[in-house]
Amino acid sequence: MDSDKTVTANFVKIWTLEVIVEPTGAGTTLPVPPGTYIYDDGTHLTFSASSYAGYEFDHWELDGTPSYGSSLPVTMSANHVVKAVFKQRTTTTPPSPPVAALVSVGCALPEGYPYTMKYKGMMQDLMFNRDLLNELAGLAGAFEDEEVVFLGGPKVMPFFWDQYDVHFGDSDLTVKDMTFFAHYGSKDYAVILIDCDTLVTRVAGITRYGTRAGLMWLLNFPDQAEGKHLLVVEWVDSNWNGLVEPNELKVVYSEP
């Protein structure tokens, strides 16, 4: 204090946004997944919903008020609760055969697979694989859940992997009685699961490198997926450049 001074403290009004999916595990939301967030006053967001297998999007609720559009604009001028409500997809088709029957039958894949497929995933996987995803038909809409590639492991894309005897750990993957161990950024594994009826294809890595490896394998070697239902792809960074490359990929397990 060697002279008169004026100090001004500038504050920004903030609001809390809670994003909910109902029922849990039925789908996810963009631009942010379910959770609690803080936004500056006046921030504008437009929400869209993405359903998981077996569910379809029904409607939005903003602070308890229903909204039936496919998207939901929100302006943060108060605290808000956004809820994406899904419902189970109804079908008149006969019940699916037991899992044991599913895993014993391979899939007949159509011409153009997988390049004619659309894709869904969480933002981190979509950004990490945007160069590969450009080879697919585009981002799937909220109500599209056939001929779609679902990208991401169970932490970001929940799925009932246990029914296929597939179990994900923090750094390992167990399929049947085989366990595969990943080393982040240098060795990873992905499970590719193909639904023969809907062509829904799930590509799930132990980490995001495994997910990228599975997607890259599917795009580079689609003919090897013919007649298969479930595959495990291994990636080893053999040249230590930190990149997933086609020559570093191989299938270490497949059904049937």
C-alpha atoms as one frame of an Amber mdcrd trajectory, in Angstrom:
protein
   0.000   0.000   0.000   2.146   2.801  -1.357  -0.887   4.761  -2.659  -4.724
   4.627  -2.690  -5.941   1.429  -4.353  -9.317   0.089  -5.520  -9.891  -3.664
  -5.540 -12.929  -5.080  -7.350 -14.022  -8.720  -6.914 -16.085  -9.940  -9.887
 -18.458 -12.868  -9.343 -20.390 -15.010 -11.800 -23.742 -16.476 -10.894 -23.685
 -20.267 -11.134 -26.426 -22.872 -11.188 -26.582 -26.615 -10.591 -27.779 -29.037
 -13.279 -28.672 -32.638 -12.394 -29.056 -35.069 -15.306 -30.915 -38.346 -14.673
 -31.704 -41.402 -16.813 -34.786 -43.443 -15.872 -34.573 -46.392 -15.566 -30.877
 -46.571 -14.787 -28.921 -48.289 -17.550 -31.581 -47.758 -20.225 -29.585 -45.183
 -22.160 -27.485 -42.059 -21.904 -27.594 -38.352 -22.710 -25.572 -35.831 -24.696
 -23.827 -33.379 -24.488 -23.128 -34.696 -20.980 -23.956 -38.090 -19.436 -26.045
 -38.481 -16.275 -24.514 -36.656 -13.306 -24.423 -33.298 -11.509 -22.829 -30.231
 -13.133 -22.222 -26.552 -12.421 -22.833 -23.953 -15.157 -22.485 -20.183 -15.403
 -25.673 -18.159 -15.555 -27.046 -17.985 -19.094 -25.351 -21.138 -20.394 -27.400
 -22.821 -23.142 -27.462 -26.606 -23.627 -29.475 -28.819 -25.973 -29.900 -32.404
 -24.800 -30.360 -35.509 -26.929 -30.883 -39.083 -25.754 -29.376 -42.372 -26.882
 -31.022 -45.662 -25.938 -29.330 -48.958 -25.166 -30.455 -52.326 -26.522 -33.912
 -53.321 -25.325 -35.053 -49.753 -24.623 -36.389 -46.773 -26.541 -36.541 -43.107
 -25.600 -39.958 -41.949 -24.376 -39.826 -38.343 -23.175 -37.950 -35.631 -21.255
 -38.771 -34.061 -17.926 -37.419 -30.612 -17.030 -37.925 -29.930 -13.331 -40.769
 -32.460 -13.405 -42.530 -31.004 -16.453 -42.788 -33.491 -19.371 -41.502 -32.590
 -22.837 -42.000 -34.918 -25.816 -39.538 -33.579 -28.375 -36.508 -35.572 -29.478
 -34.239 -32.864 -28.023 -34.497 -30.610 -24.984 -33.073 -27.050 -24.870 -32.093
 -25.814 -21.415 -30.981 -22.328 -20.342 -29.209 -22.161 -17.016 -31.038 -19.276
 -15.339 -31.916 -21.398 -12.285 -31.112 -24.800 -10.818 -32.538 -27.508 -13.092
 -33.164 -31.247 -13.116 -33.192 -32.895 -16.554 -34.566 -36.426 -16.722 -34.454
 -38.650 -19.818 -37.180 -41.281 -19.503 -36.876 -44.522 -21.472 -39.223 -47.472
 -21.816 -38.618 -51.095 -22.651 -38.981 -51.859 -26.319 -41.983 -54.061 -26.986
 -41.826 -56.811 -29.575 -44.160 -59.449 -30.967 -41.338 -61.720 -32.072 -40.854
 -65.059 -30.309 -38.592 -65.119 -27.247 -34.872 -65.242 -27.931 -33.238 -68.655
 -27.654 -31.083 -69.385 -24.618 -27.660 -67.773 -24.490 -26.007 -71.136 -25.106
 -27.789 -71.300 -28.463 -26.818 -67.734 -29.326 -23.130 -68.235 -28.814 -23.086
 -71.394 -30.925 -24.431 -69.726 -34.082 -22.384 -67.308 -36.170 -23.725 -64.285
 -38.012 -24.265 -63.954 -41.757 -23.196 -60.361 -42.407 -24.690 -58.244 -45.221
 -22.708 -56.652 -48.009 -21.147 -53.390 -46.895 -20.879 -54.399 -43.231 -19.824
 -52.544 -41.097 -19.531 -49.399 -43.241 -23.309 -49.105 -43.651 -23.748 -49.086
 -39.858 -24.333 -46.024 -37.707 -22.736 -45.618 -34.283 -23.437 -44.602 -30.694
 -21.039 -43.941 -27.830 -19.999 -41.565 -25.088 -18.219 -38.382 -26.039 -14.733
 -39.502 -24.953 -14.847 -42.576 -27.195 -16.410 -40.673 -30.098 -13.668 -38.034
 -29.972 -10.855 -40.572 -29.515 -12.065 -42.534 -32.566 -13.500 -39.766 -34.741
 -11.133 -40.618 -37.640 -12.339 -44.243 -37.695 -15.992 -43.343 -37.160 -15.904
 -41.209 -40.306 -15.872 -44.500 -42.227 -19.299 -45.450 -40.814 -22.686 -44.112
 -41.909 -22.967 -41.469 -39.185 -24.206 -40.937 -35.635 -27.314 -42.959 -34.797
 -30.397 -41.138 -33.604 -32.057 -41.577 -30.228 -34.593 -44.066 -31.602 -32.180
 -46.114 -33.736 -31.001 -49.351 -32.143 -30.638 -51.695 -35.105 -27.616 -51.831
 -37.418 -25.734 -49.701 -34.886 -22.191 -50.015 -33.550 -22.190 -49.355 -29.788
 -18.728 -48.122 -28.838 -17.252 -48.318 -25.347 -16.626 -50.568 -22.381 -19.156
 -51.269 -19.626 -18.178 -48.249 -17.512 -19.414 -45.868 -20.216 -21.833 -48.126
 -22.136 -23.485 -50.448 -19.596 -24.529 -53.829 -20.943 -25.346 -57.276 -19.569
 -22.015 -58.841 -20.526 -22.306 -61.529 -17.846 -24.956 -63.391 -19.859 -22.274
 -64.096 -22.455 -19.777 -65.180 -19.784 -17.780 -61.984 -20.383 -16.486 -60.119
 -17.332 -14.612 -56.799 -17.314 -12.224 -55.798 -14.524 -10.341 -52.535 -14.083
  -7.370 -53.831 -16.103  -8.418 -57.306 -17.201 -11.008 -59.173 -19.204 -12.289
 -62.700 -18.611 -14.087 -64.624 -21.365 -15.225 -68.130 -20.403 -12.215 -69.373
 -18.406  -9.597 -67.183 -20.149  -8.298 -63.964 -18.587  -6.534 -61.238 -20.576
  -4.548 -58.461 -18.879  -4.144 -54.939 -20.267  -1.327 -52.422 -19.782  -2.701
 -48.954 -20.386  -1.403 -47.439 -23.603   0.668 -50.454 -24.676  -1.482 -53.598
 -24.548  -5.234 -53.956 -24.541  -8.154 -56.168 -25.476 -11.613 -55.628 -26.950
 -14.709 -57.791 -27.125 -16.746 -57.579 -30.338 -20.284 -58.931 -29.926 -22.588
 -59.167 -32.963 -26.343 -59.636 -32.602 -27.251 -61.712 -35.647 -30.885 -60.508
 -35.708 -30.469 -56.750 -35.366 -26.805 -56.455 -36.427 -26.201 -54.418 -33.281
 -22.438 -54.682 -32.832 -20.840 -53.898 -29.492 -17.152 -52.982 -29.392 -15.951
 -52.811 -25.791 -12.341 -52.473 -24.669 -10.810 -52.794 -21.230  -9.630 -49.192
 -21.764 -10.252 -46.754 -24.605  -7.210 -48.166 -26.459  -8.880 -51.568 -26.514
 -12.113 -50.047 -27.798 -10.169 -48.324 -30.583  -8.382 -51.579 -31.389 -11.677
 -53.452 -31.683 -13.198 -50.791 -33.945 -10.068 -50.642 -36.112 -10.045 -54.423
 -36.487 -13.719 -54.430 -37.483 -13.118 -51.782 -40.145  -9.965 -53.395 -41.533
 -10.910 -57.067 -41.404 -14.715 -57.263 -41.749 -14.497 -60.475 -43.779 -13.022
 -62.220 -40.726 -16.153 -61.341 -38.726 -18.324 -63.371 -41.124 -19.844 -66.338
 -39.331 -18.740 -65.055 -35.923 -20.827 -63.957 -32.964 -18.217 -62.976 -30.373
 -14.533 -62.161 -30.812 -11.687 -60.978 -28.598  -9.138 -58.723 -30.308  -5.670
 -58.138 -28.860  -3.584 -55.010 -29.442   0.119 -54.852 -28.562   2.047 -51.648
 -29.294   4.922 -53.512 -30.924   6.736 -50.413 -32.201   6.174 -48.389 -29.001
   4.765 -45.332 -30.755   1.630 -45.146 -28.617  -0.680 -45.641 -31.618  -3.110
 -48.429 -32.393  -2.263 -49.758 -35.870  -3.836 -52.554 -37.961  -0.673 -54.669
 -38.097  -0.646 -54.778 -34.276  -4.072 -56.440 -34.012  -5.008 -60.100 -33.876
  -7.990 -62.213 -32.847  -7.174 -64.341 -29.788 -10.634 -65.883 -29.303 -13.831
 -66.222 -31.321 -17.242 -67.936 -31.240 -18.378 -70.132 -32.835
